[in-house]
């Protein structure tokens, strides 16, 4: 499976298929396991508001659902690297009819859910950092998709990139 995705030792050394983007993405996602910092009590909040906690859990669950849906839609075209697989198909239906990068959107949604659930400034910083990394990874991915799929330009014009109403996460 890893060789089918295009992983190689050389790629990890020279980033030929965007391996470094993936590495930073995985590190930022894993960093969400870090403890809350600073604790809301340091702001004088003895207990994090239950509505925010509940909304955060809902957002996290919905993000996980969206990620599963996007994985299902991609099928054999799935690759964690920004360079498209040689055998990929342009998917523009299902989750990909809503935005061009629904997996990235789902990851950001899960991260936002963690922020709302915990009230952690550290996790808010992780969310913003993840948004910057996923934007860069998506733009690199789109260069490869434009080279392989002549109709990608029209799809990109018609469909938001990650989140259509957030500046920097849509570049139509």
N, C-alpha and C positions, 0 to 999 in steps of 0.2 A: 504494500500500500504506500509506504513512504517513497519508494522509487517511482511509483506511478504519479505521485504528486510532484516529482522533480527535485526532491531533496538530494543533495550531494555534499560531501565534505568540502569540496571546492566552493560551493555556494555559501556555506557557512563562513568561509574565510573571506570571500570577495563580494558577497551579497548579489550574486548574478540573477537570482529569481526573486529577490526581495526578502531573503531570509531574515535580515536584521529587523525589518519592519515587523515580521511575525514574532521575533524574539522580544522586542520591546512591548508589543501588544500583550503577549503572554505574561511578561513580568508585571505589567500594570494590572492585568486582570487578577493575577495571583496576589498582588499587593492589597487587594480588597479584603483579604483575610487578616490583615493587620488590625490590631485593636483600635477602637474609637479614640481619636485624639483631636483636640482636647475633649475631655468628657463634658457633656452638657452641664454638669454640676459646676464646672469652672466658670460658666456664664451666669451662674445663679439659678439655673433650671434644675430643680431637684429631680424631676421626672420628665422624660421626653414626652411631648403631647401624643396621646393615643391616636388621634386622627391622622397625624403625620406618620406614625409608626404603621398604622393600618394601610394608608395610601402607599407607603413605601413597599410593604409586602405585596400589595396588589400589583404595583408597577413591576416588581421583581418577577412575580409569577407570570404576568402578561409578557414580559420580555423573554422569559424562558419558553413560553408557548410560541412566540413569534420566531425564536431561533429554531425551534424544532420544525416549524412550518417552512422556514427558508431552507433548512437542510434538506427537507423532503423535496422541495421544488427543484433544487440544484441537481440532485441525483448524482450521476457519474461525472458531472462537471465540477463537483466540489473539489476545492483545493485551498489549503490554508495560506498558500503563498499568493502574493499579488500577481505573479506572472500566470496567465491562463494556461491550463493544460492544453497540449496540442489537439486533443480530441474533444475539446469543450464545445458545448452548444450555447447559443445565446438564449438565455431564459428571460422572457419578458411577461410571464403570466404568474398567477398566484401572488405570492408575496413580492415578486419582482415587478408586478404591475403597479404597486404602490410606491416603491422606491427602488433605485438601482442597487442598493447595498443593504438589504434588509437584515443580514446577519450583523453588520456593524451597528445598525439602528437598534437591534435587539440587545447587543452588548451594552450600548450606551443607556438603554432603557433599564437594564438590570443594574448598572452602576448607579443611575439616578435613584433607583429603588433602594439601594444600600444607603445612599446619602440621606434620603428621607427617613429611612428606618432608624438610622443611628444618630443623625444630627452631627456627624463628624466633619470637621473642616479638612482633615487629612483625606477623607474619602471624596470630598468635593474637589479637592486638588487632583486626585486620581481621575475623577470623571472628566475634568477639563483636559488633563494630559492625555487621556484615552481618546477624547474627541480630536485632539490635534494629530495624534498618531494615526487614528483610523481615517481621518481626512487625507493625510499624506499617502497612506497605503491604498486608499480607494482611487486616488488620482493616478497613482502608478499603475494600478490594476486596469484602469480605463484606457491608458495608453496602449496596453497590450490588446485589450478587447477591440479598440478601434482599428488596430492593425489586422486583426483576424476577421472581424465582422463588418462588412461595408455598411450595414444598416444600423450599426451601433450609434452613429451620430444622431439619427432621427429619434431613436429610443432615448438617448441622453437629453435631447431637447424637450421631449414630451414628459419625462419622468423625473421627479426629484432625486437628488443623489442619495442623501442619507435622511435628513429631516428638512423638508421643504420650507418650513417657516423659521428655521434657525440660521442666522447669518453665519457663513463659513461652512455649513454642512449641506449646502446646495449650490452648485456652480453651473447651473444651466445657462 
